[in-house]
Amino acid sequence: MNEESDRLVTAEGIVIRQMANKDAEMLFPDGVYAHFSRKNLTWTITNNKGMVRNFKDGVFTDMPSIPAAIETDAVTGARMLIREDEVITVTYKDGSVFC
């Protein structure tokens, strides 16, 4: 596994990780994940519902989705989106979101 060499957190809560091999990752507060591969010169973006899209040379390709399940807590009414890649997004009744 490649090691992280630098990390930046923006005012909007986006985490940008620079890896030792010059790859980069962006982790968004709403559960969106983006990865740049320097070797392949591609961006891979996974939205918060598990849809994956690959970008290379200005062209995008849809990739297989990451399976996800939506559960609702019977007591609080909070909705949880649980993706197979271990990303969990909780949306509360007041509209606030926790990832």
Secondary structure, 3 states (H helix, E strand, C coil): CCCEEEEEECCCCCEEEEECCCCEEEECCCCCEEEEECCCCEEEEECCCCCEEEEECCEEEEECCCCEEEEECCCCCCEEEEECCCCEEEECCCCCEEC
